[in-house]
Every structure is written in C-alpha cells, then in structure tokens.
Amino acid sequence: MSLHRPHLPGVQRLARALALTAAATSAIGVTVTAAHAEPTSRKDVKAQVDQLYDEAERASEKYNAARELQRTLQSETTALQDQVAAGQDELNRLRQDLSAVAAAQYRAGGIDPTVRLMLDSDPDGYLAGVRSLDQATDRQNETLRQVLDRQRRLDQRRDEAAAKLTELDRVRQTLADSKDDVRQRLATAQRLLNSLPSAERARMAADDAREAERRATRGTDRLDLGDQPPSSDRAAAALAAAISRIGSPYVYGSTGPRTFDCSGLMYWSWRQAGVTLPRTSQEQASAGRRIPLSEARPGDLVIFYRDMHHVGMYAGGGVVVHAPYPGARVRYESVNAMPVAGVVRV
C-alpha cells in the first residue's frame, strides 16, 4: 500500500526556504560578468565554470521554492475565491428571505424593528440604537445572526483572497527573476566552455567524471557500497529508483523521469516508493528525522552546504547518488566530496 506523506511545510516554510535561497543567491555577487574575469587557461575555465554551476544550482533551488510557493498560493487563492462566491450566494439568499418577511409585515401594517434591523445597511449601528428587541421572534433573531455572521465571514475571506493575490504577484516576480538568474549563469558558463576547443571540453568533462569515480571508489577498481541495509522498505525502493537514473542529465527545475536537478532526483525517487517529499533541498532537510552522518543508512537524504542548496541520497559505504550540477549526469559520489550540512531519515 502506498504511503503518501503530507507536505510537511506550508506556505510559511516554503517562504522560509525561498528567503534562505534568496539570501544565498544574493551573496553570490553583483553580476555574473563582474564576478568572473576572462579565463586564461583550461584550469581557469574549469574553476569559473564550476563556480557558475554552483551559483546556478543555488538560483535553481530558489526557483524551485518560488514555483512551489506559487502553486500553493494559487490553490489557496482559488479556494478562497470559491468561498467568497459561495458566501455571497448564501448571503443573497438570506437577504431575500428578510425582504419577503419585510414585505409581508408592510402589507400587515408596518415593519417590525427587528426586520428593519436585518435590512439596514448598517445593522451593527442600528442594533446599538434599539433599546429592546423583546418583540423579535426567535426565527428573526436567528436570521439576523446568520446575516451578520455571513457578512463578517465574507469580508474576512475577501481580505484573505486579496492578500494571497498580492503575495502571488510577488512570488511570480521572484520566479521570473530566479529563472533569469539561472539562465544567465548557465549562458555565461557555456560561453566560457565554448572558448575552449572541443577536444579540451571533452577532456575536461571526462576528467570530472573520472575524478568523481575515483572519489566514490577510493581509487580502487570497483564501487563498494557495503552491506548495511536500508532503513526501511520504502528507503530501499527510493534508493533503487535513484540508482536506476544514473547517467541521466542534470536539468534545472526538472523532477524526471529522464532529467533531474538535485532535489528533483530525490523527489522523483521517493515518489516511486510511495512517499511525496517537499520539492526543494532546504525543505527536504526537514522532511524527516535528523541523524548523524555516522548513522547514515542507504536511502537517507544527505544535505550539503551551509545554505542546504544541494542534496543526494546515501547509497552506503560513504557514497551518495546525486544529480551533481548542470552539464553533469546523475552519478555516485563520495559523501566527503562536499561539506555535509545534515542527514535526514524519511
């Protein structure tokens, strides 16, 4: 039976993740062109491209957080607008009932003070000026209370919907800015790569893959993931799914099944195990129980860097499987290749 975890963070946590990635991204530099001087060698190109890819990944996680927040706000705004429409319909019905009562009383020789109160444009003010409602019937009093209650609720829902729409506009702008940021940095990285001959670019990519393999295998001829069992059957299924995607390209904002960014690979892999994780690496850092790296077992999430902008899945033997960065493919990597911020057991 599939287990679907609820999205642990709500709008507030998504907003915190967005703020965290925004702070990290703003610390990168004023502009891409100002932060990166023209390279003079293949080594310089690699160093600058690596930095740009790291910056692009931070911006990508900011983009992911903004996109998730946009979806949440859009859903909540639609629900509030539906509530406003339903509330207005109900209020109109109640007012029609009051109008019918008023018409009947008018034909009978006058309008009861209670009915006047219910039809008044300022019922609260009218109520304050009425000394006694002893003549009111129970039904009239109940209808009055319903009208006042529905009007207050309707006003509240309208205010909430307006606030959500304002926040939604802000998030949409953040989304557009983050997308532009990612594209700008990736374009700069590609321009730097294009400054090298094609043979040099191929050699640099091969060297990077070979170095990652060397780190994962500790310089031996084969990968040793050890014999430690996963923490659960779901963790085993998620790990198997992640391993099955080895060789898939990194594409920012992607959750598979053929391309992934770092958190997208974790999201997709755990979905295959019947568990829905939050979308971004910062939120995934709170998707389960924190444990020490020394207690990590296959299937656990490993969060990297202080701002938690990268995530991989522990595969055993001091190795993670992850989507590294733009231009690389899903692969094994030593858990020590990047600074570990925490380990999460889902």
N, C-alpha and C positions, 0 to 999 in steps of 0.2 A: 504494500500500500504506500503510495507516495505521501511524503510528508512535506507540507508547504509551510515554511516558517513565515510569520508575518514580517513585513518590512519593519525592522526594529526602530529606525529613525523616522520621525515625522518631518514636518516642514522645518521645525526648529533645528533638528540635527542636520538635515540637508543644507540649511542655511549656514550652519557652523562649518560644515565641510567646504562649502563654497567660499566662506570667508577665509578658511585656512589655506586653501589653494590660491586664493586671490593674493593673500599676503606673501606666499611663497613665490608666486609668479612676479609680483611687483618688485621683489628683491633681486630679480634676475639682472636687470639693467634697464637703462632708459630706452634704448632702441637696439635692435639687432645689429644694425650697421655700425653703431657706435661701440658696441661691446666686442666686436670681432674684427680685428685688423686683417689685412690681406695676408694669406699664408705664404710662406717662403719654401716649404718642403712638404713631402708626404706626411711626415711626422706632425707638422703644424696643422695640416689639413685634418688629420685624424683627431687631433686634440680639439680643434674647434668644432668639427662635426659632432664628436661625442658630447661636447658641451651643449650644442644646439639641440641634439636629440634629447638630452636630459631636460632642457628647458621646454622643449615641445611636449614632452610627456607630462610635465607639471601643468602646462597650459591645457593639455588634453584632459587631465583629471578635473581641472576646473570646468572645462566644457561639459564633461560628463555630469558633474554635480549640478551645473546650471540646467542641463537638459532634464535631469530627474526632477529638480525643483519645479521646472516649468510644467512637466506632466502632472505633478501633484497639485500645483496651484490651478491648472486648467480644470482638473477633475473637481476640485473643491469649489471653484467658481461656478462651474456648470450646475453642481448640486445646489449651491446657494441660490442661483438664478431660478432653478426649478422650484425651490421652496418659496421664493418670493412670488412667483406666478401662482402657485397653489394657494398661498396665503391670501393673495389679493382676490382670488376667486371665492374663497371662503368668506372673506370679509364682505365682499359684494353681496353674497347670499344672505348673510346676517342682516346687512343694512336693508335689503329688500324685505326681509321679514319684519323689520321695525317699521318700514314705510307702510306695510299693509296694516299693522296694528294702529299706526297713527291715522291712516285714512278711515279705519273703522271707528276710532274714537271721535274723529272730527265729525263724521256723519251722526254720531250719537250725541253731539252737543259740546264737544271740546276735546282737547288733548291732555291726557294725564301728564303731570310734571315729570314722571319717570320716563315716559316716552319722549318728551321734549329733551330730556337729558340725553337719551340714547341717540337722538338725531342731531343734537347740537354739534357744530363744527369744533367746539372746544368743550368736550364733555367733562374734563377734569375741572375746568373753571366753573362750569355750570353747577357741577356737583358741590363745589365749595360754597356756592351761594344758596343752595337749597337747605332749609332748616330741617325738614323732616320728609322722609320717604315712607312714612307709615302706610300710605295708601297704595304703595307699589305691590304688585303681586310677585310671588316667588319666580314665576316664569320671566317676568320683565326684568327682575334683578339679575337672574342668571343670564339672560340675553345681553344685558348691559355689560356684565363682567366679561362675557365672551368677546364682545366687540372691542372693549378696551384692551383685553389681553391680546387679541389677534392683531390689533393695530400696533401695539408695542413690539410684538414679535416681528411683525412685518418691517417696521422701521429698523429694528436691530439687524435683520437679515440683509436689508438693503445696504446698511452701513458696512457690514462684513463683506458683502459682494463687491462694493466699491473699493474697499481696502485691498481685497485679493486682486482685483483688476489692476490697481496701481502697482502692487508688488509684482504681478505677472509682467507688466510692461518693463519694469526694472530688470527682471531676470532675463527677458528676451534680449535686452540690450547687452547684458553680461554674456549671454550665449553667443551673440554675434561677435562681440569683442574677443572672446576666447577663441572662437573659430578662426578669426582673422589672425590672432596671435600664433596659433599652431601653424597655419598655412605659411605665414611669413617666415617663421623659423625653419620650417621644413624646406621652403624655397631657397633660403639662404644656404642651408646645408647642402642641398642639391647643386647649387651654383658652385660651392666650394669643391664638391666631388667632381663636377664637370670640368673643373680647372685641371684635373689630373688626366693623363692618358688612360684609355680604357683598361689597358693591362695593369696599370697601377691601382685603379679602382678595384679590379677583380682580385689583385693580390691583397689589398687592404681588407676586403670582405673575407677572404679565405683565412688570413691571419687572425682576424677577430674570431671567426668560428673555431679555428684550431685552438686558440688561447682559451676560449670558453670550455672546449672539450678537455683540454689539459687540466684546467681547474677542477672540472667535475670528476675526472678520473684520477686526479692527483698524479698525473704523469705516467700512469700505467696504461696497459693496452685495452682495458675494459672498465666499464662502469660497474661499481659495486654499491648497490643501494641497501645492502644489509638485509637482515631478516626480521626486522621489527615490524609487527603487524600494524595496520591502520587502527585508528582509534575507534572506528565503528564500520559497519557495513556500508553506510552512506559515504563515509570518507573514502573507503576502498573504491566505490563506484565513481566518486568525483575524481580521484587520482587516475583511475583507468581512463576516464574521459579526457583528462588533461594530457596524459601521455599519448593518447591517440591523435592529438592535434600537433604533435611535434613535427616541425617542418612548415607549419602554417605561417604566412606572413603577418607581421605586425601592421595593423592599420588603426590609426587613432579613432576612437569613438565606436569601435566595432566589437560586437559580442558573438561573433561566429555566424554560422558554423565553419566557415573557411578562413576567415581573417579575424584577428583579435587585437585589442590593446591589453595591457597587463591585467587590469581589473575585469575586463570583458572576458578573458580566458577563465578567471575564477568564477565569474557569474555563470558562464555557459556550462562549465564543468560540474558545478554543484546543481545546476538545473537538471542535468542528466541523472543526478542522484535523487531528484525529487525535492530539492531544497532551493528556495529562492533567496539569494543573498542580496544585500544592498548593492548598488551599482558601482560606487567609487571605492578606491583603495582606502581612503580615510574612513568611510562608513563601514567597510568590511573589517576594519580594525576593531570595531565594536560589535561585530556580528556573532560573537561567541565568548568563550571564557579565555582570558589571558593566561598563558603558561610560560615558563622559562624556555629558552631555546634548548637547554639540556634535556628537556622532557618532550621535545617535539616528536610527533609520530606522523607517518605517512597520511596525507590528506589535510594536515593542519595548514592554515594560511600563515605565511611569513611576510610581515610588513617591513618595508625597507625605508631608510632615511628618516630624519627627524620630522619632516613635514608629511611623512607617510604617503608619498606620491607614487610608490611602486609596491607591487605585491606579487608573490609567487606562491606555489604550493609545495610543501615539503614532500619529497619523494623517498626519503630515507638515506642513510649513510652520509649525512651532511650535504645533501644535494637537493635543489629545488628544480621544479619545472616552471618556466615562466615565458611570457612574451616580452623580450628584452627592451626593444625600442624601435622606432621607425628604421626601416632598412634591414632589420634582422628578422629571424624566424623563431618560432617557439622552440625552446631547447632546454636541455639540462644545464645547470649552472651550480657552482659551489655556493653554499649559503653564505660563505665568508667573502664572496666577491663584492658585496655591497654592505653598508652598515645596517644591521638589523635593529628595527625600532620595537618589534614585538612579535609574538607568535600567538595565534588565535585558534582555539579548537571550536569548531562549529558544532 
